[in-house]
Amino acid sequence: MPKNLPPIVILCLLFGSPALWASQSAPMVLTTPQAERPGGMPARGSTMKQVKKTYGNPLQIIGPSGEATKSRPPITRWVYKNYIVYFENNRVIHSARPRPLEIIKFLDAAAPPPLQPGNSAN
């Protein structure tokens, strides 16, 4: 360390700046989730029950995916006509409007495979 540093610089290097202390001790503001994001999609923090009540039943429910652990909670996706809602446990973490083909892909994945020519359903 250089020998001619002012004492205030040495203190800031050792303990951080007072501005940093103030930002760390500021209280967190918790907000209640909005019922709807702009654009008509569920807001982050909404529960599955709130989403179902407001938007109805999804076209498809995917998941929960993966093995649930403390560090990796289960993720569930609800597919609606124009958007997909992602849940962690039972709370919305994201909702997005995918490209139209993505919705079709999700719905096709749940459909039974088509019959092959020459095979009958009877």
C-alpha angles and dihedrals in degrees: 000000000000113000098225101060115134113249092245091059091050091050092049091050091050100040107016125245124304088240089061091051091053093050092050095050096046112116119252116243113222117200132197111245117257115243091236140017119228105278096042101279129127116271126240112270096030115132126239089249092054092048093049091047093049102036104023128230116335121242089238139004116213120193153305083235126203130011110300115237132162092262095039113043120194117274119212126187125207114199117211127178096267105017146021123233119209119206131194105203098323101328129093112249097170143355123193143173106236125198110279094252091058091061089050090049091054093048093045091052090062095046120096115257115269119258115263119236111270094025116103128204091227 
